[in-house]
Amino acid sequence: MSGVDTTRPARRGWALGLIAAAQFMVIMDTSIIGVALPRMQEDLGFAAENLSWVFNAYVVAFGGLLLLGGRLSDMFGARRMFSTGWAVLLIGSVIAGVAGTVGVELTGRALQGVGAALIAPSALTLLFMLFGADPKELTRALALYGAAAPAGGTAGVFLGGVLTEYLSWPWVFYINIPIALVALVAAPKLMPGGSTGARGSIDVVGAVTVTAGLGAAVYAIVRAPAVGWGSAQTWGVLLAAVVLLGVFLGIQGTRREPLMRLSIFRTPNLGAANLAQLLLGAAWIPMWFFLNLYLQQVLGYSAFPSGAALLPMTILIMIGMIALAPPAINRFGPKTMIVAGLTVLAVGMGWLSLIRPGGTFWVDVLPASLVAALGMSLAFIPSLGTAISSARPDEGGLAAGLVNTSYQVGSALGLAVMTAVAASYGADQLGSRPALADGFSAAFLGAGLVALAGAVLAALTLRGPRPQPASEPAAHPRDTEAASGR
């Protein structure tokens, strides 16, 4: 990844702030709708089994198009794609806010996802251009960037509660508008220009097939509780998803300029780190989704208290990402921290599965959610850094798109599966608190098993780093000895 920027430290600091804000926003948009879902369901007429598509419409578009976003960033320049993404996100936010029907709402959310798919990989590419020359600066920049993602996810819950309680649910989308306008003005002044030099064609067919395949898989899993797991519709759509994803892989293997070079997975640790990110998203996102519903539908919290109840998680994640994770990675290595973080996350999920119909925040929610947040904060940065470090320098956009895709695909599929699990255990019985608690408990337990599986697979597939001096950060994405274990 060429073109490292050498601008003044103050200007680079503002640029890093904008990059972190971009990551915060695109992840916040996955979670800010959580507290608003019951109000949106009432106003727009969502069926219970389709409500998760307010989340999935964003995540499927986001995850499905991230590889294309990374390719476009490599081809046309990260700064240009960064600004384009903000413009698309702004338009999608307006449409989602003014929506009066289910179809318009989901269209707006999908457009938001398209914008996020352009912003996320270009933001990460810009970070490397700005700080890639100095390993210590790069590690600090990655820590802030890494903290912005899960913190944005959890902070979105709090902001969603404030906006829904004191304004109305459309403001969870309108909040993007002023921030997008600031980004569009600031990006040309703060971000390094130029291009990485990549040229060639755009794999539109690949982008369409991977997005359609992911969407079909999520749709089949979400609809299965209503139409039956053994129905022809469920298996027909799942078969279509498998075919579409198979076509995507076939296209990637034969094109001279594919969206995703399949040989990249032969790089040590890249596949394992992306798998860890996928399972991390598959465990974490269902947790906040159903925790919101538990607080509101079982404990009877209104929108603002429900959002405020998860604020301690945000604080702990920020502390963990910035203050705890980097020195721990440096001392124990990324593999150990990924395994430990996923294990702690699984423990937190298992604790949450003990929720009761007559529970309280202090006993049933706070301690378990803090354990889960600690696990997330320990696992996220090392898995992110390891995944990015494995790619060639000229494929920075692809690596950024791939790791973001892994997390978002895991989020979408994890939520789809846990939604089906929760519904099968009673979460679709809105008038019964015991049934709802049983359904949400099953979802927490399922998410915990996903996190535990992630810990086991990371232990088996990740290569441990070679010993290194304490002054060298283990997660430095260009230190392949430390971060990739090569």
LUMKE-18824 format. One line per field, with one value per residue (C-alpha): residue in three letters; x, y, z. Coordinates in nm, 2 decimals, always signed. Layout:
! LUMKE-18824
aa (ALA, ...)
east (X, ...)
north (Y, ...)
up (Z, ...)
This chain:
! LUMKE-18824
aa (MET, SER, GLY, VAL, ASP, THR, THR, ARG, PRO, ALA, ARG, ARG, GLY, TRP, ALA, LEU, GLY, LEU, ILE, ALA, ALA, ALA, GLN, PHE, MET, VAL, ILE, MET, ASP, THR, SER, ILE, ILE, GLY, VAL, ALA, LEU, PRO, ARG, MET, GLN, GLU, ASP, LEU, GLY, PHE, ALA, ALA, GLU, ASN, LEU, SER, TRP, VAL, PHE, ASN, ALA, TYR, VAL, VAL, ALA, PHE, GLY, GLY, LEU, LEU, LEU, LEU, GLY, GLY, ARG, LEU, SER, ASP, MET, PHE, GLY, ALA, ARG, ARG, MET, PHE, SER, THR, GLY, TRP, ALA, VAL, LEU, LEU, ILE, GLY, SER, VAL, ILE, ALA, GLY, VAL, ALA, GLY, THR, VAL, GLY, VAL, GLU, LEU, THR, GLY, ARG, ALA, LEU, GLN, GLY, VAL, GLY, ALA, ALA, LEU, ILE, ALA, PRO, SER, ALA, LEU, THR, LEU, LEU, PHE, MET, LEU, PHE, GLY, ALA, ASP, PRO, LYS, GLU, LEU, THR, ARG, ALA, LEU, ALA, LEU, TYR, GLY, ALA, ALA, ALA, PRO, ALA, GLY, GLY, THR, ALA, GLY, VAL, PHE, LEU, GLY, GLY, VAL, LEU, THR, GLU, TYR, LEU, SER, TRP, PRO, TRP, VAL, PHE, TYR, ILE, ASN, ILE, PRO, ILE, ALA, LEU, VAL, ALA, LEU, VAL, ALA, ALA, PRO, LYS, LEU, MET, PRO, GLY, GLY, SER, THR, GLY, ALA, ARG, GLY, SER, ILE, ASP, VAL, VAL, GLY, ALA, VAL, THR, VAL, THR, ALA, GLY, LEU, GLY, ALA, ALA, VAL, TYR, ALA, ILE, VAL, ARG, ALA, PRO, ALA, VAL, GLY, TRP, GLY, SER, ALA, GLN, THR, TRP, GLY, VAL, LEU, LEU, ALA, ALA, VAL, VAL, LEU, LEU, GLY, VAL, PHE, LEU, GLY, ILE, GLN, GLY, THR, ARG, ARG, GLU, PRO, LEU, MET, ARG, LEU, SER, ILE, PHE, ARG, THR, PRO, ASN, LEU, GLY, ALA, ALA, ASN, LEU, ALA, GLN, LEU, LEU, LEU, GLY, ALA, ALA, TRP, ILE, PRO, MET, TRP, PHE, PHE, LEU, ASN, LEU, TYR, LEU, GLN, GLN, VAL, LEU, GLY, TYR, SER, ALA, PHE, PRO, SER, GLY, ALA, ALA, LEU, LEU, PRO, MET, THR, ILE, LEU, ILE, MET, ILE, GLY, MET, ILE, ALA, LEU, ALA, PRO, PRO, ALA, ILE, ASN, ARG, PHE, GLY, PRO, LYS, THR, MET, ILE, VAL, ALA, GLY, LEU, THR, VAL, LEU, ALA, VAL, GLY, MET, GLY, TRP, LEU, SER, LEU, ILE, ARG, PRO, GLY, GLY, THR, PHE, TRP, VAL, ASP, VAL, LEU, PRO, ALA, SER, LEU, VAL, ALA, ALA, LEU, GLY, MET, SER, LEU, ALA, PHE, ILE, PRO, SER, LEU, GLY, THR, ALA, ILE, SER, SER, ALA, ARG, PRO, ASP, GLU, GLY, GLY, LEU, ALA, ALA, GLY, LEU, VAL, ASN, THR, SER, TYR, GLN, VAL, GLY, SER, ALA, LEU, GLY, LEU, ALA, VAL, MET, THR, ALA, VAL, ALA, ALA, SER, TYR, GLY, ALA, ASP, GLN, LEU, GLY, SER, ARG, PRO, ALA, LEU, ALA, ASP, GLY, PHE, SER, ALA, ALA, PHE, LEU, GLY, ALA, GLY, LEU, VAL, ALA, LEU, ALA, GLY, ALA, VAL, LEU, ALA, ALA, LEU, THR, LEU, ARG, GLY, PRO, ARG, PRO, GLN, PRO, ALA, SER, GLU, PRO, ALA, ALA, HIS, PRO, ARG, ASP, THR, GLU, ALA, ALA, SER, GLY, ARG)
east (+0.00, +0.20, +0.15, +0.21, +0.12, +0.37, +0.15, +0.18, +0.10, -0.20, -0.36, -0.30, -0.46, -0.77, -0.76, -0.74, -1.04, -1.24, -1.14, -1.23, -1.56, -1.63, -1.58, -1.79, -2.07, -2.09, -2.10, -2.33, -2.58, -2.61, -2.71, -2.88, -3.20, -3.22, -3.40, -3.63, -3.74, -4.06, -4.17, -4.09, -4.28, -4.59, -4.57, -4.47, -4.64, -4.34, -4.43, -4.24, -4.04, -3.94, -3.84, -3.47, -3.46, -3.43, -3.09, -3.02, -3.10, -2.81, -2.57, -2.63, -2.57, -2.27, -2.11, -2.20, -2.05, -1.74, -1.52, -1.63, -1.57, -1.22, -1.16, -1.29, -1.07, -0.76, -0.87, -0.99, -0.83, -0.93, -1.02, -1.26, -1.44, -1.45, -1.63, -1.86, -1.96, -2.06, -2.28, -2.46, -2.50, -2.65, -2.91, -3.00, -3.04, -3.29, -3.50, -3.50, -3.60, -3.90, -4.02, -4.38, -4.39, -4.18, -4.05, -3.92, -3.76, -3.57, -3.46, -3.32, -3.14, -2.99, -2.86, -2.70, -2.53, -2.40, -2.25, -2.09, -1.94, -1.76, -1.66, -1.51, -1.24, -1.13, -1.11, -0.88, -0.67, -0.64, -0.52, -0.23, -0.14, -0.13, +0.05, +0.21, +0.56, +0.58, +0.50, +0.43, +0.20, +0.03, -0.04, -0.19, -0.40, -0.53, -0.62, -0.84, -0.98, -1.05, -1.22, -1.45, -1.62, -1.76, -1.79, -2.00, -2.21, -2.28, -2.30, -2.56, -2.79, -2.76, -2.81, -3.10, -3.27, -3.22, -3.34, -3.64, -3.75, -3.72, -3.77, -3.89, -3.75, -3.67, -3.40, -3.19, -3.14, -3.14, -2.84, -2.62, -2.70, -2.50, -2.21, -2.20, -2.20, -1.90, -1.72, -1.78, -1.64, -1.34, -1.22, -1.07, -0.88, -0.75, -0.71, -0.41, -0.49, -0.36, -0.42, -0.25, -0.20, -0.43, -0.62, -0.85, -1.21, -1.47, -1.62, -1.98, -2.11, -1.90, -2.04, -2.40, -2.37, -2.20, -2.46, -2.75, -2.61, -2.57, -2.91, -3.08, -2.91, -3.02, -3.37, -3.41, -3.29, -3.51, -3.82, -3.77, -3.95, -4.26, -4.27, -4.09, -3.73, -3.83, -4.04, -3.95, -3.93, -3.66, -3.45, -3.51, -3.38, -3.09, -3.00, -3.02, -2.79, -2.53, -2.55, -2.50, -2.21, -2.06, -2.09, -1.92, -1.63, -1.61, -1.60, -1.32, -1.12, -1.14, -1.13, -0.80, -0.90, -1.14, -1.32, -1.14, -0.82, -0.88, -0.51, -0.50, -0.63, -0.31, -0.14, -0.07, -0.32, -0.54, -0.82, -0.80, -0.82, -1.11, -1.29, -1.24, -1.38, -1.68, -1.76, -1.70, -1.97, -2.20, -2.18, -2.17, -2.45, -2.72, -2.62, -2.70, -3.01, -3.18, -3.05, -3.24, -3.55, -3.52, -3.48, -3.79, -4.02, -3.95, -3.82, -4.05, -3.78, -3.88, -3.64, -3.41, -3.35, -3.29, -3.02, -2.87, -2.86, -2.59, -2.37, -2.14, -2.06, -1.95, -1.72, -1.56, -1.51, -1.33, -1.10, -1.04, -0.96, -0.74, -0.58, -0.59, -0.57, -0.25, -0.02, -0.18, -0.12, +0.24, +0.30, +0.10, +0.07, -0.24, -0.33, -0.35, -0.56, -0.80, -0.86, -0.89, -1.12, -1.36, -1.36, -1.45, -1.72, -1.86, -1.87, -2.06, -2.31, -2.36, -2.42, -2.68, -2.86, -2.97, -3.20, -3.54, -3.89, -3.89, -3.52, -3.34, -3.08, -2.83, -2.85, -2.95, -2.79, -2.50, -2.24, -2.29, -2.29, -1.96, -1.80, -1.91, -1.79, -1.44, -1.42, -1.51, -1.25, -0.97, -1.05, -1.13, -0.80, -0.57, -0.80, -0.84, -0.46, -0.37, -0.62, -0.49, -0.13, -0.14, -0.22, +0.03, +0.08, -0.08, -0.40, -0.47, -0.82, -0.90, -0.77, -0.98, -1.29, -1.24, -1.20, -1.50, -1.70, -1.62, -1.75, -2.06, -2.15, -2.10, -2.33, -2.60, -2.60, -2.55, -2.85, -3.06, -2.98, -3.04, -3.36, -3.48, -3.36, -3.53, -3.86, -3.86, -3.83, -4.10, -3.97, -4.25, -4.51, -4.51, -4.77, -4.59, -4.28, -4.18, -4.19, -4.00, -3.74, -3.70, -3.65, -3.40, -3.22, -3.19, -3.04, -2.78, -2.68, -2.66, -2.44, -2.22, -2.17, -2.07, -1.81, -1.68, -1.65, -1.46, -1.21, -1.15, -1.11, -0.87, -0.66, -0.64, -0.59, -0.39, -0.02, +0.14, +0.38, +0.76, +0.91, +0.97, +1.11, +0.86, +0.90, +0.76, +0.38, +0.25, -0.05, +0.16, +0.01, +0.33, +0.53, +0.45, +0.68, +0.47, +0.12, +0.10, +0.33, +0.52)
north (+0.00, +0.30, +0.66, +0.70, +1.05, +1.28, +1.57, +1.76, +1.56, +1.78, +1.73, +1.36, +1.36, +1.52, +1.27, +0.98, +1.12, +1.13, +0.77, +0.65, +0.84, +0.67, +0.33, +0.43, +0.54, +0.25, +0.00, +0.23, +0.21, -0.16, -0.12, +0.22, +0.08, -0.19, +0.02, +0.17, -0.17, -0.20, +0.15, +0.08, -0.24, -0.06, +0.23, +0.04, -0.29, -0.53, -0.89, -1.03, -1.28, -1.00, -0.73, -0.84, -0.74, -0.38, -0.50, -0.75, -0.52, -0.30, -0.58, -0.80, -0.50, -0.39, -0.73, -0.84, -0.53, -0.48, -0.68, -0.45, -0.15, -0.26, -0.32, +0.02, +0.18, +0.01, +0.11, +0.47, +0.59, +0.56, +0.92, +0.93, +0.61, +0.74, +1.05, +0.86, +0.63, +0.92, +1.06, +0.73, +0.68, +1.03, +0.95, +0.61, +0.78, +1.03, +0.75, +0.53, +0.83, +0.94, +0.58, +0.51, +0.15, -0.16, -0.17, +0.19, +0.14, -0.16, +0.02, +0.30, +0.06, -0.13, +0.20, +0.28, -0.05, +0.03, +0.35, +0.18, -0.08, +0.20, +0.38, +0.10, -0.05, +0.30, +0.43, +0.14, +0.20, +0.57, +0.48, +0.28, +0.56, +0.80, +0.60, +0.30, +0.44, +0.42, +0.09, +0.25, +0.51, +0.25, +0.03, +0.33, +0.43, +0.07, +0.06, +0.37, +0.24, -0.10, +0.05, +0.26, -0.05, -0.23, +0.10, +0.23, -0.09, -0.05, +0.33, +0.31, +0.13, +0.43, +0.69, +0.50, +0.51, +0.88, +0.96, +0.73, +0.83, +1.21, +1.27, +0.98, +0.67, +0.84, +1.04, +0.72, +0.77, +1.15, +1.17, +1.05, +1.35, +1.63, +1.39, +1.29, +1.65, +1.72, +1.42, +1.53, +1.87, +1.75, +1.45, +1.64, +1.86, +1.60, +1.27, +1.18, +1.18, +0.98, +0.62, +0.29, +0.24, -0.06, -0.06, -0.30, -0.40, -0.42, -0.76, -0.66, -1.02, -1.13, -0.85, -0.94, -1.31, -1.29, -1.03, -1.23, -1.55, -1.40, -1.24, -1.57, -1.76, -1.50, -1.49, -1.87, -1.89, -1.60, -1.74, -2.10, -2.08, -1.95, -2.18, -2.48, -2.61, -2.90, -2.70, -2.69, -2.31, -2.31, -2.57, -2.42, -2.08, -2.23, -2.43, -2.11, -1.94, -2.23, -2.21, -1.83, -1.85, -2.13, -1.93, -1.64, -1.87, -2.01, -1.66, -1.56, -1.86, -1.79, -1.41, -1.24, -0.96, -1.11, -0.93, -1.16, -1.34, -1.69, -1.76, -1.49, -1.75, -1.95, -1.67, -1.80, -1.69, -1.48, -1.74, -1.82, -1.46, -1.39, -1.69, -1.55, -1.22, -1.39, -1.59, -1.29, -1.10, -1.40, -1.41, -1.04, -0.89, -1.14, -1.05, -0.68, -0.74, -0.98, -0.79, -0.49, -0.69, -0.85, -0.51, -0.37, -0.66, -0.86, -0.61, -0.33, -0.07, +0.22, +0.33, +0.56, +0.34, +0.05, +0.23, +0.37, +0.02, -0.08, +0.23, +0.05, -0.20, +0.09, +0.23, -0.11, -0.17, +0.16, +0.09, -0.26, -0.17, +0.12, +0.05, -0.33, -0.50, -0.35, -0.43, -0.77, -0.85, -0.74, -0.96, -1.28, -1.26, -1.22, -1.59, -1.61, -1.30, -1.41, -1.74, -1.59, -1.31, -1.55, -1.77, -1.48, -1.37, -1.73, -1.72, -1.39, -1.52, -1.83, -1.61, -1.40, -1.72, -1.74, -1.44, -1.47, -1.34, -1.14, -1.05, -0.72, -0.52, -0.55, -0.93, -1.05, -0.80, -0.59, -0.84, -1.08, -0.80, -0.66, -1.01, -1.03, -0.68, -0.77, -1.07, -0.87, -0.60, -0.85, -1.05, -0.78, -0.60, -0.90, -1.07, -0.75, -0.68, -1.04, -1.05, -0.72, -0.80, -1.11, -0.94, -0.80, -0.42, -0.37, -0.55, -0.33, -0.25, -0.62, -0.71, -0.44, -0.54, -0.91, -0.87, -0.63, -0.87, -1.16, -0.96, -0.84, -1.17, -1.34, -1.07, -1.12, -1.50, -1.52, -1.29, -1.49, -1.82, -1.69, -1.52, -1.86, -2.03, -1.76, -1.79, -2.17, -2.14, -1.88, -1.54, -1.49, -1.49, -1.12, -1.13, -1.38, -1.27, -1.63, -1.74, -1.43, -1.49, -1.86, -1.75, -1.49, -1.72, -1.98, -1.71, -1.61, -1.97, -2.03, -1.72, -1.84, -2.17, -1.98, -1.78, -2.10, -2.26, -1.95, -1.99, -2.36, -2.30, -2.01, -2.23, -2.50, -2.28, -1.97, -1.99, -1.85, -1.55, -1.59, -1.42, -1.05, -0.76, -0.59, -0.27, -0.42, -0.44, -0.78, -0.65, -0.43, -0.51, -0.49, -0.69, -1.03, -1.21, -1.09, -1.05, -1.32, -1.57, -1.63)
up (+0.00, -0.13, -0.08, +0.29, +0.39, +0.56, +0.66, +0.99, +1.30, +1.39, +1.05, +1.07, +1.41, +1.26, +0.97, +1.22, +1.41, +1.09, +1.00, +1.35, +1.33, +0.99, +1.15, +1.45, +1.23, +0.99, +1.28, +1.49, +1.20, +1.27, +1.63, +1.66, +1.53, +1.81, +2.07, +1.80, +1.66, +1.87, +1.76, +1.40, +1.41, +1.54, +1.29, +0.97, +1.03, +1.04, +1.11, +1.41, +1.20, +0.95, +1.20, +1.19, +0.83, +0.94, +1.06, +0.78, +0.49, +0.60, +0.69, +0.38, +0.15, +0.37, +0.39, +0.04, -0.12, +0.09, -0.15, -0.43, -0.21, -0.14, -0.51, -0.60, -0.34, -0.49, -0.84, -0.81, -0.49, -0.12, -0.07, -0.36, -0.25, +0.11, +0.00, -0.24, +0.04, +0.27, -0.01, -0.06, +0.32, +0.35, +0.08, +0.23, +0.57, +0.44, +0.27, +0.58, +0.80, +0.58, +0.51, +0.56, +0.44, +0.51, +0.15, +0.15, +0.50, +0.38, +0.06, +0.27, +0.50, +0.20, +0.06, +0.39, +0.37, +0.02, +0.15, +0.44, +0.20, +0.03, +0.35, +0.55, +0.33, +0.20, +0.56, +0.66, +0.35, +0.43, +0.79, +0.65, +0.41, +0.70, +0.96, +0.78, +0.80, +1.18, +1.35, +1.69, +1.54, +1.33, +1.64, +1.83, +1.52, +1.49, +1.86, +1.82, +1.49, +1.65, +1.95, +1.73, +1.58, +1.89, +2.07, +1.79, +1.80, +2.17, +2.18, +1.90, +2.15, +2.39, +2.12, +1.97, +2.31, +2.35, +2.00, +2.01, +2.36, +2.32, +1.95, +1.73, +1.56, +1.23, +1.41, +1.44, +1.07, +1.05, +1.29, +1.00, +0.79, +0.96, +1.02, +0.66, +0.55, +0.78, +0.64, +0.28, +0.35, +0.56, +0.36, +0.07, +0.31, +0.55, +0.36, +0.14, -0.23, -0.52, -0.61, -0.53, -0.90, -0.95, -1.27, -1.45, -1.47, -1.20, -1.12, -1.12, -1.17, -0.87, -0.65, -0.75, -0.70, -0.36, -0.23, -0.37, -0.22, +0.12, +0.11, +0.01, +0.29, +0.55, +0.41, +0.42, +0.78, +0.90, +0.73, +0.83, +1.17, +0.99, +0.69, +0.84, +0.83, +0.62, +0.37, +0.00, +0.03, +0.29, +0.12, -0.22, -0.11, +0.07, -0.24, -0.45, -0.19, -0.23, -0.61, -0.61, -0.37, -0.58, -0.89, -0.71, -0.62, -0.97, -1.12, -0.88, -0.98, -1.35, -1.39, -1.46, -1.23, -0.97, -0.70, -0.45, -0.54, -0.40, -0.36, -0.09, +0.15, +0.11, +0.31, +0.67, +0.93, +0.69, +0.66, +1.03, +1.14, +0.91, +1.05, +1.40, +1.29, +1.13, +1.44, +1.66, +1.47, +1.47, +1.85, +1.94, +1.72, +1.84, +2.19, +2.17, +1.95, +2.20, +2.50, +2.38, +2.33, +2.68, +2.84, +2.67, +2.62, +2.94, +3.19, +3.06, +3.00, +2.77, +2.49, +2.68, +2.99, +2.76, +2.58, +2.90, +3.05, +2.80, +2.84, +3.08, +2.80, +2.58, +2.85, +2.91, +2.54, +2.50, +2.79, +2.68, +2.32, +2.38, +2.72, +2.78, +2.44, +2.29, +2.58, +2.63, +2.26, +2.29, +2.59, +2.50, +2.12, +1.90, +1.89, +2.27, +2.29, +2.02, +2.19, +2.54, +2.42, +2.24, +2.55, +2.78, +2.54, +2.55, +2.93, +2.92, +2.67, +2.89, +3.19, +2.99, +2.91, +3.27, +3.24, +3.41, +3.33, +3.66, +3.64, +3.71, +3.54, +3.82, +3.85, +3.50, +3.27, +3.40, +3.52, +3.23, +2.97, +3.11, +3.09, +2.72, +2.65, +2.80, +2.57, +2.27, +2.35, +2.39, +2.07, +1.82, +1.77, +1.74, +1.49, +1.29, +1.28, +1.20, +0.91, +0.76, +0.80, +0.60, +0.27, +0.02, +0.05, -0.29, -0.18, +0.12, -0.01, -0.06, +0.28, +0.45, +0.25, +0.33, +0.70, +0.72, +0.50, +0.74, +1.04, +0.87, +0.71, +1.05, +1.20, +0.95, +0.95, +1.33, +1.39, +1.13, +1.30, +1.65, +1.55, +1.43, +1.75, +1.97, +1.78, +1.81, +2.19, +2.23, +2.13, +1.89, +2.17, +2.24, +2.51, +2.73, +2.93, +3.03, +2.67, +2.55, +2.82, +2.72, +2.35, +2.43, +2.67, +2.39, +2.16, +2.42, +2.47, +2.10, +2.05, +2.34, +2.16, +1.85, +2.05, +2.20, +1.86, +1.75, +2.04, +1.96, +1.59, +1.65, +1.88, +1.61, +1.30, +1.40, +1.40, +1.71, +1.68, +1.72, +2.03, +1.98, +2.18, +2.40, +2.21, +1.89, +1.89, +1.80, +1.60, +1.37, +1.03, +0.84, +1.09, +0.94, +1.19, +1.48, +1.34, +1.09, +1.25, +0.92)
